[in-house]
Amino acid sequence: MLLASAGLVWFVSGQPLIAAAYAGGLVALGAIGRVLIRTRTPAPVAEFAPPDWSVTQAAIERSDAAVSITDRAGRLVCANSRHEEWFGVATAPPRLAFDPGALERLDRAARAAWRDGEASAEGLEGGGVVDGANGRWRADVRRSGRGEDFLIWTLSPVIRSDAAAEAVRAIGGKLGKVLGEAGLQAAVVAPDGAILSANASFVQRATGDAAATLAGSSFVSHLRSDEADRIYFAREGRKGPALRLVHLPLFDPDTRAASDPANDPVAMILLESGVGEGESQAGIPQIEALLSRLPLGLAMCERDGRFLFANEAFLRAAGHDDRIAPPYPSDLVIREDKGALADAVRRYAQGSPAAGDMAVRLRTAPEDPVTLSIAGVRGLGEGAVLLSLKDSSEETRLKRQIAQATKMQAVGQLAGGVAHDFNNVLTAIIGFCDLMLLRHTPGDSDYDDIQQIRANSNRAASLTRQLLAFSRQQTLRPQVLQLPDVVSDVSQMLKRLLGERIALAVDHDRDLGAVRADKTQLEQVIVNLAVNARDAMIGKGDGAGTLKLATRRVTAAQVRKMKSDVLPVADYTALIVSDTGGGIPPENLGKIFEPFFTTKELGKGTGLGLSTVYGIVKQSGGFVFAESETAPAPHSGTTFSIYLPVHVEDQQERPAAAAATPAPAAWSGGGHVLLVEDEDTVRIVAERALVRAGFTVVAARDGEEGLERVQAGEAFDLVVSDVVMPVMDGPAMAREIRKLAPALPFLFMSGYAEEQLRREIDIPNMHFLPKPFSVAQIGEAVEGVLRRG
């Protein structure tokens, strides 16, 4: 290369000297470079010895933790002896014998360590068993190595401290000696009263020998008390000083909420009280410890009326859920009862030991008086008055339910009686209107007025039917039916009632059991609930909403899970009616089924809609419940749940029922009828109606007169009689007449329910005509009885 380049220079320049100088310069530069390269010191090359894992294992050896090393492939390359002992070497972290949740946390820690260099995982359950660890672990992971291709795992057991065990060791060790030198006798006592450990000072005072062993003996066997409740060592008796007992429960503060205080050991520390022979002083702490374990609500006050302590049951009964007692008992009651309670506590504290009760009203429940028991005590040192208060919230709730049920029953009886008497008046008004209409034709000047009187009378009759429904004395025509069929029949009418802005949703369960009820009355129940729901949704503001009708199959097992005090365990078919209205206020929820109770404006409601629902459901053997949330709750609205028992047909009753129905007989018209009615107006209307229908009528004012007519030998084809009459009522008259004419049929007129009358009267060949009735209805009823023979 050198000669070629020199020749090229000579050829171009044509001067040999220039080419020779060029070649000499290149030779000189090459020599200098060579010298420089030879004199340069070479850089040292690092040489690594292969890894010695035995040295690594010695470096990671620990007695309190399992340490292991894994590579990129997750293989275990090294582990200390604790890891082999606790987890073995068959598997490597994170694939250890932990529960699924712990394994997932270990996987996340491994990924985080590869990414960030280190990670940790706590609360790991399972794995090896270590004393005190209870199967809980903590894992720390760190990335290491020349290429950072290894993970170092450190698994440490979480040791839970045992306060009781530590106290046993401490009292029997140096701490117990320190307490003994300070004049304190200490012992750790198990829940059953046995001594677990005691310091030398306690052993010396209890036995006279500091080297004796008291473990397992009864703590109280070493102590005695006198009539003033002063405590002494049993060995010393009154020759020794009186003692004060300090009671210190031993528990794990981390698990205190889940533990039972009755199962915790206690530390008992005895110190000399310094009370003389004539003084009365007892240890308040041990009394407080005793009363705190009792389920009764107990508290103790000083002579000045201040609370010394109150157990949880007392504070809970007083409505203090924060478990903090106020300074004085009078702070628990309303202002009107403060003076009386403070005087009572002061009187019992200063007087002779006695006990008594007083009624107070708590601030947390001012409407419900409770009984506070007060007792004066002596010999308890600072404690002078013992208070007892029982948690009567459940009892109060039951009393309210009973009072509500009693009130509803009384109102129902009153409503039934009023409706029955009113029906007699309406029967006379409707009957005379019918008789007048027979003489006045359409177009007559009086015809429209008579029609108005009759229409308003029928409206009043519907109100009495609602009262009878509430009092469960309404006439029902029960039949076996399916609730979805009833809902389907009434749905079209409901859509018209609800309007366009309220949606109707219907949902049915499968395999619903049949129920036995009056179809017409069940439709009335649905309509009443729908109208109330519509008014609630319109009154909410926007006028829109959804009414949902649902039928549900409720089995006996589901009822049993409800744990209801009202609903008996049986199979039911439920009708659920819910709306999205404004809801019912809590103060009105218990009154909605009472008659004439309404929150609507004057003239817009009678207050009988829900009372009618209640009566029809109860008379059908069912139950109705109301649940409501007032706006602006997220799911505000009202839900009515109606439970009707599933009907089980008795196969043996069907032939008997068929045989009891008389076959139709030939009837040529007319007949001799005995009419017995104590109300003059009703009797006149019924007599004129039957005479117009072609019957021969003999009227009687009461049951005795009717019986005399039959006893006189008159022959009658039928007896039409009222049920309730003075002196001799209808059923009593019927029984006497049947002795003379066994086959004579009876048609009873009454405003009470037919089923109720049949249960009370129980007379064969008896028929029923509900009041109020029209002229045409009594004629058709008598004709129907005579046609049936």
Secondary structure, 3 states (H helix, E strand, C coil): CHHHHHHHHHHHHCCHHHHHHHHHHHHHHHHHHHHHHHHCCCCCCCCCCCCCHHHHHHHCCCCCCEEEEEECCCCEEEECHHHHHHHCCCCCCCCCCECHHHHHHHHHHHHHHHHHCEEEEEEEEECCCCCCCCCEEEEEEEEECCCCCEEEEEEEECCCCCHHHHHHHHHCCHHHHHHHHCCCEEEEECCCCEEEEECHHHHHHHHCCCCCCCCCCECHHHEEECCCCCEEECCCHHHCCCEEEEEEECCCHHHCCCCCHHHCCEEEEEEECCCCCCCCCCCHHHHHHHHHCCCCCEEEECCCCCEEEECHHHHHHCCCCCCCCCCCHHHHECHHHHHHHHHHHHHHHHCCCCEEEEEEEECCEEEEEEEEEEEEEEEECCEEEEEEECCCHHHHHHHHHHHHHHHHHHHHHHHHHHHHHHHHHHHHHHHHHHHHHCCCCCCCCCHHHHHHHHHHHHHHHHHHHHHHHHCCCCCCCCEEECHHHHHHHHHHHHHHHHCCCEEEEEEECCCCCCEEECHHHHHHHHHHHHHHHHHHHHHCCCCCEEEEEEEEEECHHHHHHHCCCCCCCCCEEEEEEECCCCCCCHHHHCCCCCCCCCCCCCCCCCCCHHHHHHHHHHHCCCEEEEEEECCCCCCCEEEEEEEEECCCCCCCHHHHHHHHCCCCCCCCCCCEEEEECCCHHHHHHHHHHHHHCCCEEEEECCHHHHHHHHHCCCCCCEEEEECCCCCCCHHHHHHHHHHHCCCCCEEEEECCCHHHHHHHHCCCCEEEEECCCCHHHHHHHHHHHHHCC
